[in-house]
Amino acid sequence: MRSISPGARRWWIALAAAVILLAAWAAYREYSSVPVRLYEVVRRDVVATIVASGRIASPNRVDIGSQIIGTVARVPVAEGEVVRAGQLLIELESGEARAALKQADASALQAEARLRQVRELQLPMADQSLRQAEANLANAKAQLERNRKLSGAGFVGQAALDEAQRGFDVAQTQVNSTRKQVESARPAGSDYAVALTALEQARASQQAARARLSYLTLEAPVAGTLIARDVESGDVVQPGKVLMVLAPAGETQIVLQIDERNLSKLALGQQALASADAYPDRKFPAELVYINPGIDAQRGTVEVRLRVPHSPPYLRQDMTVSVDIEIARRPASLALPAEFVHDIASGSAWVLVVRDGIARRQVVKPGLRGDRTVEIVEGLSVGDLVVPGSAPVKAGQRITRLRDA
């Protein structure tokens, strides 16, 4: 029998040792297990949302300002105060305006008296004078006719006839004059028109004085909250300057700027949950009611507004809020936490599922992606046990399921 050299013997011993180690490692991999807390696949709602930050705003804020130049006498309200409709906000000094109103009232009374004088005194007197003048004219005419007959018969001379003619002419002139006075005093006449015009002008001045006086008191047009005040007693105010800003009571809105890439996912009526940054644990519902038709080209965003149907009492104007807008929902779907699904962005998603105690790679088809969960359309069933993505487990390893304490 041929003997084996010492070098060959050592080589064979090393090879046998390597084979034994590999077998031992394979046995260890085959029969040893890794303790892992597994996730059991269940059905649950998968909700996809768009998350954004915005601010609380009233739909129609009201700027309060003066319509005339004036000096502020008093400001009886403070910033942040809740006011009712018609409540006094700012009062300007009114001494000069009140004096002007008294003068306008006096002018109006004087014009009314003049019109009554034309209607109640001048017109009746003119009517009476006209009747008297017409009677005088009738007498003068009769006297002229008698004198003409007597002159024809030779009983009176030319002088008496001329005198009767002059008397008739004077009476005729008086009738014409008094008739014009009557016409002038009637509603269609010039004296009446002048008196009526004077009254209308006086009343217009009276209204202007009252309007100016009303401008000296600035009242709340609607109930709401004063969110800004920039006026103090003694200030001289001018038209065009905003002195206060009033947020009307009622509907509250949230104004958001959404990345234009999400525009196709937005639709009116979508529901949302919001929370003020100052009160992050207090959620309140909102509804998408407005999508701006234009895009902010500089920021690449679109403005949207959400209505808050039941505004919490702690909300303040311009308060920062965070909003989750629900854009899709899959009720009672198979779902996994997003971190359990590997290579989801590559189009070849897979998970480690435990079957017969061994971690096995399972290809899955993801559906709707929520904030923290992913809908699984194919590849898993209810009750399957999935290895968390963060667990130090590879396909082929034996798994021991850890139970929650």
C-alpha positions in Angstrom: 0.0 0.0 0.0 1.3 3.4 -1.1 1.9 5.7 1.8 0.7 9.4 1.9 3.2 12.1 2.3 3.1 14.3 5.4 2.3 17.4 3.2 -0.7 15.8 1.6 -1.9 14.5 4.9 -2.0 18.1 6.3 -3.8 19.3 3.2 -6.5 16.7 3.6 -6.9 17.4 7.3 -7.4 21.1 6.5 -9.9 20.3 3.9 -11.9 18.0 6.2 -11.8 20.7 8.9 -13.2 23.3 6.5 -16.0 20.9 5.4 -16.9 20.2 9.0 -17.0 24.0 9.8 -19.2 24.7 6.8 -21.5 21.9 7.8 -21.6 23.2 11.4 -22.4 26.7 10.2 -25.1 25.4 7.9 -26.5 23.4 10.8 -26.4 26.5 13.0 -28.2 28.5 10.4 -30.7 25.8 9.9 -31.5 25.0 13.5 -30.7 28.2 15.4 -33.4 31.0 15.4 -33.5 34.7 15.7 -36.0 36.2 18.2 -38.1 38.9 16.5 -41.4 40.7 17.3 -43.4 40.0 14.2 -46.3 42.0 12.7 -49.5 40.1 11.9 -51.2 41.3 8.7 -54.7 42.6 9.4 -57.3 44.6 7.6 -57.4 48.3 8.3 -58.2 51.6 6.7 -55.4 53.1 4.6 -55.5 56.9 4.4 -53.4 59.0 2.1 -53.0 62.7 3.1 -51.2 65.8 2.1 -49.5 67.5 5.0 -49.1 71.3 5.0 -48.8 74.3 7.3 -50.9 77.4 7.1 -52.6 80.2 9.1 -56.0 80.9 10.6 -57.9 83.7 8.7 -61.4 85.1 8.5 -62.9 85.0 5.0 -63.6 88.8 4.9 -61.5 91.0 7.2 -62.8 94.5 7.6 -60.4 97.5 7.6 -61.7 100.3 9.8 -60.7 103.9 8.8 -61.9 107.4 8.9 -63.5 109.1 5.9 -62.5 112.6 6.9 -59.6 114.4 8.6 -60.1 114.7 12.3 -58.6 114.4 15.8 -59.3 111.3 17.8 -61.3 112.1 21.0 -61.4 108.6 22.4 -60.9 104.9 21.6 -63.1 102.8 23.9 -62.0 99.4 22.7 -58.8 97.4 22.9 -57.0 95.0 20.5 -58.3 91.5 20.8 -61.6 92.6 22.2 -64.8 91.0 20.9 -67.3 93.7 19.7 -70.9 93.6 18.6 -72.3 95.1 15.4 -72.8 98.9 15.9 -70.5 99.2 18.9 -68.5 102.4 19.0 -64.8 101.9 18.0 -63.4 105.4 17.5 -64.8 108.8 18.3 -63.4 112.0 16.7 -63.8 115.5 18.1 -67.2 116.9 17.0 -67.6 120.5 18.2 -67.1 122.1 14.9 -69.3 119.6 13.1 -72.1 120.0 15.7 -72.1 123.8 15.2 -72.2 123.3 11.4 -75.2 121.1 11.8 -77.0 123.6 14.0 -76.4 126.3 11.4 -77.7 124.0 8.6 -80.8 123.1 10.7 -81.5 126.9 11.1 -81.1 127.5 7.4 -83.4 124.7 6.6 -86.0 126.0 9.0 -85.7 129.5 7.4 -86.1 128.1 3.9 -89.2 126.1 5.1 -90.7 129.3 6.6 -90.1 131.2 3.3 -91.8 128.4 1.3 -94.8 128.5 3.7 -94.9 132.3 3.3 -95.2 132.0 -0.4 -97.8 129.2 -0.2 -99.8 130.5 2.8 -99.5 134.3 2.6 -98.2 135.6 -0.7 -100.5 133.5 -2.9 -103.7 134.3 -1.0 -102.9 138.0 -0.9 -102.1 137.9 -4.6 -105.4 136.1 -5.3 -107.2 138.8 -3.3 -105.4 141.6 -5.1 -106.3 140.0 -8.4 -110.0 139.9 -7.6 -109.9 143.5 -6.5 -108.0 144.5 -9.6 -110.5 142.6 -11.8 -113.4 144.4 -10.1 -111.7 147.8 -10.6 -111.2 146.9 -14.2 -114.8 146.0 -14.7 -115.8 149.4 -13.1 -113.3 151.3 -15.3 -114.6 149.5 -18.4 -118.2 150.4 -17.6 -117.3 154.0 -16.9 -115.4 154.2 -20.2 -118.4 152.8 -22.1 -120.8 155.3 -20.4 -118.5 158.2 -21.2 -118.3 157.1 -24.8 -122.1 157.1 -25.1 -122.4 160.4 -23.4 -119.6 161.9 -25.5 -121.4 160.7 -28.6 -124.6 162.5 -27.4 -122.6 165.6 -26.6 -123.1 165.5 -22.8 -119.4 165.1 -21.9 -116.3 166.5 -23.4 -113.1 164.8 -24.7 -111.3 165.4 -21.4 -113.8 163.3 -19.5 -113.5 160.6 -22.2 -109.7 160.6 -22.0 -109.9 160.4 -18.2 -112.1 157.3 -18.4 -109.7 155.7 -20.9 -106.8 156.3 -18.6 -108.7 154.8 -15.7 -109.4 151.7 -17.8 -105.8 151.4 -18.8 -104.5 151.7 -15.3 -107.0 149.0 -14.1 -106.0 146.7 -16.9 -102.3 147.2 -15.9 -103.1 146.3 -12.3 -104.9 143.2 -13.4 -102.0 142.0 -15.5 -99.6 142.8 -12.6 -101.5 141.0 -9.9 -102.2 138.0 -12.3 -98.4 137.6 -12.7 -98.0 137.8 -8.9 -100.5 135.0 -8.5 -98.8 132.9 -11.2 -95.4 133.5 -9.5 -96.7 132.4 -6.1 -98.3 129.2 -7.4 -96.3 125.9 -7.5 -95.3 126.4 -11.1 -94.3 130.0 -10.5 -90.9 131.6 -10.1 -91.3 132.8 -6.5 -92.4 129.4 -5.5 -89.6 127.7 -7.4 -87.0 130.0 -5.8 -88.3 129.3 -2.3 -88.4 125.5 -3.1 -84.9 125.5 -4.5 -83.6 127.4 -1.4 -85.3 124.8 0.8 -83.7 121.9 -1.1 -80.3 123.5 -0.9 -80.7 124.0 2.8 -81.8 120.4 3.3 -78.8 119.2 1.3 -76.5 121.2 3.5 -78.3 119.8 6.5 -77.8 116.2 5.2 -74.1 117.0 4.5 -73.6 118.3 8.0 -75.3 115.3 9.5 -73.2 113.0 7.3 -70.0 114.7 8.4 -71.1 114.4 12.0 -71.8 110.7 11.5 -68.3 110.3 10.1 -66.9 111.4 13.5 -68.1 108.1 15.1 -66.7 104.9 13.7 -68.8 101.8 14.6 -68.3 98.1 14.1 -70.1 97.2 10.8 -70.4 93.5 12.0 -69.8 91.6 15.2 -66.3 90.2 15.5 -62.8 90.5 17.1 -60.4 93.4 16.7 -57.2 91.8 15.6 -55.3 95.1 15.1 -55.5 98.6 16.4 -53.2 101.5 15.3 -54.8 104.6 16.8 -54.8 106.5 20.1 -56.5 109.5 21.6 -55.1 112.7 20.2 -54.0 111.3 16.9 -54.9 113.2 13.7 -56.4 110.7 11.3 -56.8 111.0 7.5 -58.8 109.1 4.9 -57.1 106.0 3.5 -55.3 105.0 6.7 -56.3 101.7 8.3 -56.9 102.3 12.0 -58.3 98.9 13.0 -58.8 95.5 11.5 -61.9 93.5 12.4 -62.2 89.8 12.0 -66.0 89.1 11.6 -67.5 86.5 13.8 -68.7 83.3 12.2 -66.8 81.1 9.8 -63.1 80.5 10.3 -60.8 79.5 7.5 -57.3 78.0 7.2 -55.2 79.4 4.3 -52.5 77.0 3.0 -49.9 77.0 0.3 -49.7 73.5 -1.3 -46.9 72.4 -3.6 -48.3 72.5 -7.2 -47.2 68.9 -7.7 -50.1 67.9 -5.5 -52.7 69.9 -7.4 -54.1 66.9 -9.2 -54.8 65.2 -5.9 -56.9 68.0 -4.4 -60.7 68.3 -4.7 -63.3 70.5 -3.1 -65.0 68.8 -0.2 -62.0 66.8 0.9 -61.9 66.4 4.7 -58.9 67.3 6.9 -57.7 67.3 10.4 -55.9 70.3 11.7 -54.1 71.3 14.9 -52.7 74.6 16.1 -48.9 74.6 16.7 -49.6 76.0 20.1 -52.0 73.2 20.9 -50.7 70.2 18.9 -52.7 67.6 20.8 -56.1 69.2 20.0 -57.3 68.1 16.6 -60.3 69.7 14.9 -61.9 69.0 11.5 -61.8 71.1 8.4 -63.1 70.9 4.9 -61.4 72.0 1.6 -63.7 74.8 0.1 -61.4 76.8 -2.2 -58.6 76.1 -4.7 -57.0 79.1 -6.3 -57.2 78.8 -10.1 -53.7 80.5 -10.4 -50.3 79.3 -9.4 -47.6 81.3 -7.5 -44.9 81.1 -10.1 -42.1 82.2 -7.7 -42.9 79.6 -5.0 -44.5 76.9 -7.2 -47.5 76.7 -4.9 -51.3 76.9 -5.1 -53.4 78.6 -2.4 -56.2 76.6 -0.9 -58.7 77.4 1.9 -60.3 75.1 4.3 -63.5 75.9 6.3 -63.5 75.1 10.0 -67.2 74.3 10.8 -66.8 74.4 14.5 -63.9 76.7 15.4 -62.3 75.9 18.8 -62.3 78.8 21.2 -58.5 78.9 21.5 -58.0 79.7 17.8 -56.6 83.2 17.0 -56.2 85.1 13.8 -53.0 84.4 12.0 -52.3 81.4 14.3 -50.0 78.8 12.7 -51.7 75.4 12.1 -50.7 72.0 10.7 -53.2 70.3 8.4 -53.6 66.7 7.1 -55.8 66.8 4.0 -57.3 63.4 3.2 -56.9 62.7 -0.5 -57.7 59.0 -0.6 -59.0 56.2 1.6 -59.1 52.4 1.2 -61.3 50.9 3.9 -60.6 47.4 5.4 -57.6 46.8 3.2 -54.6 44.6 3.9 -51.9 47.0 5.1 -48.4 47.1 6.5 -46.4 49.7 8.1 -44.4 51.5 5.4 -41.0 50.6 6.9 -41.8 46.8 6.5 -41.8 47.0 2.7 -38.4 46.9 1.0 -37.6 48.5 -2.4 -41.1 50.0 -2.7 -39.8 52.9 -4.9 -38.1 50.6 -7.4 -41.2 48.8 -8.5 -40.1 45.4 -7.1 -41.4 45.6 -3.5 -40.9 42.7 -1.2 -41.2 41.7 2.5 -39.8 39.1 4.8 -42.7 36.8 5.7 -42.3 34.0 8.2 -43.6 30.6 7.0 -42.9 27.4 8.9 -40.6 29.3 11.2 -38.3 30.5 8.3 -38.0 34.1 7.0 -38.8 34.0 3.4 -38.7 36.7 0.8 -42.1 37.5 -0.6 -42.8 39.8 -3.6 -45.8 42.1 -2.9 -47.8 44.5 -5.0 -48.3 47.8 -3.1 -51.4 49.9 -3.5 -52.3 53.2 -1.8 -49.6 54.7 0.2 -50.6 56.4 3.4 -48.5 58.4 5.8 -47.3 55.4 7.7 -49.0 52.5 6.1 -49.0 50.8 2.6 -51.9 48.9 1.1 -50.9 45.4 -0.1 -52.9 44.4 -3.1 -51.2 41.1 -3.8 -48.7 38.8 -2.1 -50.0 38.6 1.5 -53.1 37.3 3.3 -54.7 38.1 6.6 -52.7 36.5 9.5 -49.4 36.4 7.7 -46.4 37.2 9.9 -44.0 39.8 8.6 -40.6 40.7 9.8 -40.0 44.4 10.5 -37.6 46.1 8.1 -35.3 47.2 10.9 -34.9 43.6 12.3 -31.4 42.0 11.6 -32.9 39.1 9.7 -32.1 37.7 6.3 -34.1 35.3 4.1 -33.6 31.7 5.1 -33.1 32.3 8.8 -35.2 30.6 11.4 -37.4 32.9 13.4 -38.6 32.7 17.0 -41.6 35.0 17.5 -41.3 37.3 20.5 -44.6 37.9 22.3 -45.5 41.4 23.6 -45.2 41.7 27.4 
